[in-house]
Amino acid sequence: MIYAVLYFEFFKIGLFAIGGGLAAIPFLYEAASRYSWISAEKIPEMLAVAQIFPGAIGVNLCSYAASYAAPLGVIMAPLGLISPQIAVIALISKALDKYQKTNLLQAVFTAVKPAAAGLLAAAAFFLCRGALLNPARYGAALSEIFKIKECIVFLVILFLIFTLKKHPALYIALGAACGIALKL
């Protein structure tokens, strides 16, 4: 039964997570509110691990999330995630070739862009909230609500990204070094 649930849940994510693997994050938080095999606190950690491994972030993320549910979840979840895309591509590939330049199709693609941007913005919000805030401390002093060390590392690296414009691997390595040094 758990395998059917995993397939169906990740099928829904694959169907509606327009914009790539990071767009699946809001859907994972929603799944975390309904199932015990995934927790909202683990999602930022799962994303970090998923980004380390080669391959599509969405597939890596759903494999990791499903590994908490069942051993073969690492197979059923990615199958569920990619099934909608395979079906949609198979169904509309011929039509896209024929109607590629029509105003209706261009309007559909234009309408999908804000949805993808919204999903990616929600993913950024959820990840920042999980990485920078102490949810158990809401209502307390600001110094208790925010994870101060994490916020400082975040702001410094964000500043460096916008000023130095170096390869992303440099910032990942810097973040890892800070995490190790500060025992985050």
C-alpha positions as CSV (number, residue, x, y, z in Angstrom):
1,M,0.0,0.0,0.0
2,I,2.8,2.4,0.8
3,Y,4.2,2.0,-2.7
4,A,1.0,3.0,-4.3
5,V,0.8,6.1,-2.0
6,L,4.4,7.0,-2.8
7,Y,3.8,6.6,-6.6
8,F,0.5,8.7,-6.4
9,E,1.9,11.5,-4.2
10,F,5.0,11.9,-6.4
11,F,2.9,11.6,-9.6
12,K,0.9,14.6,-8.3
13,I,4.1,16.5,-7.6
14,G,5.4,15.7,-11.1
15,L,2.2,16.8,-12.7
16,F,2.1,20.2,-11.0
17,A,5.7,21.1,-10.1
18,I,6.3,23.3,-13.1
19,G,9.7,24.8,-13.1
20,G,12.0,21.9,-12.2
21,G,13.0,20.0,-9.0
22,L,13.0,23.0,-6.7
23,A,9.4,23.7,-7.6
24,A,8.6,20.4,-5.9
25,I,9.6,21.7,-2.5
26,P,6.2,23.3,-1.6
27,F,4.5,20.0,-2.5
28,L,7.0,18.1,-0.2
29,Y,6.1,20.4,2.7
30,E,2.4,19.7,2.0
31,A,3.1,16.0,2.0
32,A,5.0,16.4,5.3
33,S,1.9,17.8,6.9
34,R,-0.1,14.6,5.9
35,Y,2.4,11.8,6.2
36,S,4.7,10.6,9.0
37,W,7.4,9.3,6.7
38,I,8.6,12.8,5.8
39,S,9.1,15.7,8.2
40,A,9.2,19.4,7.3
41,E,12.4,19.8,9.3
42,K,14.2,17.2,7.1
43,I,13.3,18.9,3.8
44,P,16.2,21.4,3.7
45,E,18.6,18.7,4.6
46,M,17.2,16.4,1.9
47,L,17.6,19.2,-0.6
48,A,21.2,19.7,0.3
49,V,21.9,16.0,-0.2
50,A,19.9,15.9,-3.4
51,Q,22.0,18.7,-4.9
52,I,25.2,17.0,-4.1
53,F,24.5,14.0,-6.2
54,P,24.6,14.0,-10.0
55,G,21.2,14.0,-11.8
56,A,18.0,15.8,-11.7
57,I,17.4,17.5,-8.3
58,G,13.7,16.6,-8.3
59,V,14.4,12.9,-8.9
60,N,17.2,12.9,-6.2
61,L,15.0,14.8,-3.8
62,C,12.0,12.4,-4.2
63,S,14.2,9.4,-3.9
64,Y,15.7,10.6,-0.7
65,A,12.3,11.6,0.7
66,A,10.8,8.2,-0.2
67,S,13.7,6.3,1.3
68,Y,12.2,7.2,4.7
69,A,8.9,5.5,3.8
70,A,10.0,2.2,2.4
71,P,13.1,0.5,0.9
72,L,11.6,0.3,-2.7
73,G,10.3,3.9,-2.3
74,V,13.5,5.0,-4.0
75,I,12.2,3.4,-7.2
76,M,8.4,4.1,-6.9
77,A,8.7,7.8,-6.1
78,P,10.9,8.7,-9.1
79,L,8.7,6.7,-11.3
80,G,5.7,8.6,-10.0
81,L,7.5,11.9,-10.5
82,I,8.6,11.3,-14.1
83,S,5.4,9.5,-15.3
84,P,3.4,12.7,-15.9
85,Q,6.2,14.3,-17.9
86,I,6.6,11.2,-20.1
87,A,2.9,11.1,-20.7
88,V,2.6,14.8,-21.5
89,I,5.6,14.7,-23.8
90,A,4.4,11.7,-25.7
91,L,0.9,13.2,-26.1
92,I,1.8,16.7,-27.2
93,S,5.2,16.4,-28.9
94,K,3.5,16.1,-32.4
95,A,1.1,18.9,-31.6
96,L,3.9,21.2,-30.4
97,D,5.7,20.8,-33.7
98,K,2.6,21.6,-35.7
99,Y,1.2,24.5,-33.6
100,Q,4.5,25.9,-32.2
101,K,3.9,29.4,-33.5
102,T,0.3,29.8,-32.7
103,N,-0.9,32.6,-30.4
104,L,-2.8,30.2,-28.2
105,L,0.3,28.0,-27.4
106,Q,2.4,31.1,-26.9
107,A,-0.2,32.4,-24.4
108,V,-0.2,29.1,-22.5
109,F,3.6,29.2,-22.2
110,T,3.4,32.8,-21.1
111,A,0.8,31.9,-18.5
112,V,2.9,29.1,-17.1
113,K,5.9,31.3,-16.3
114,P,4.3,33.1,-13.3
115,A,3.2,29.7,-11.9
116,A,6.7,28.4,-12.1
117,A,8.1,31.6,-10.6
118,G,5.6,31.3,-7.8
119,L,6.6,27.7,-7.0
120,L,10.3,28.6,-7.0
121,A,9.6,31.6,-4.7
122,A,7.6,29.4,-2.3
123,A,10.6,26.9,-2.4
124,A,13.0,29.8,-1.5
125,F,10.7,30.9,1.3
126,F,10.3,27.5,2.9
127,L,14.0,26.8,2.7
128,C,15.0,30.1,4.2
129,R,12.4,29.7,7.0
130,G,13.7,26.2,7.8
131,A,17.4,27.2,7.6
132,L,17.2,30.6,9.4
133,L,14.3,30.4,11.9
134,N,13.6,28.4,15.1
135,P,10.0,27.4,14.6
136,A,9.6,26.4,18.3
137,R,10.6,29.9,19.3
138,Y,8.0,32.0,17.6
139,G,6.7,34.7,20.0
140,A,10.1,34.9,21.8
141,A,12.8,37.5,21.5
142,L,14.3,38.1,18.0
143,S,17.6,36.6,19.1
144,E,15.8,33.4,19.9
145,I,13.6,33.3,16.8
146,F,16.5,33.7,14.4
147,K,19.4,31.3,14.1
148,I,22.0,34.0,14.4
149,K,25.0,32.1,13.1
150,E,23.1,30.8,10.1
151,C,21.7,34.2,9.3
152,I,25.2,35.7,9.4
153,V,26.6,33.0,7.1
154,F,23.6,33.4,4.8
155,L,24.0,37.2,4.5
156,V,27.8,37.1,4.1
157,I,27.6,34.5,1.3
158,L,24.7,36.3,-0.3
159,F,26.8,39.5,-0.3
160,L,29.7,37.6,-1.8
161,I,27.6,36.1,-4.5
162,F,26.4,39.5,-5.7
163,T,29.8,41.2,-5.4
164,L,32.3,38.6,-6.5
165,K,30.3,36.7,-9.1
166,K,32.4,33.5,-8.9
167,H,31.5,29.9,-9.6
168,P,28.7,28.5,-7.4
169,A,31.0,25.7,-6.2
170,L,33.1,28.3,-4.4
171,Y,30.1,29.5,-2.3
172,I,29.0,25.9,-1.6
173,A,32.5,25.1,-0.3
174,L,32.5,28.3,1.7
175,G,29.1,27.4,3.2
176,A,30.3,23.9,4.1
177,A,33.5,25.2,5.7
178,C,31.5,27.7,7.7
179,G,29.1,25.0,8.8
180,I,31.9,22.8,9.9
181,A,33.8,25.6,11.7
182,L,30.7,27.0,13.4
183,K,29.3,23.5,14.1
184,L,26.0,24.3,12.4
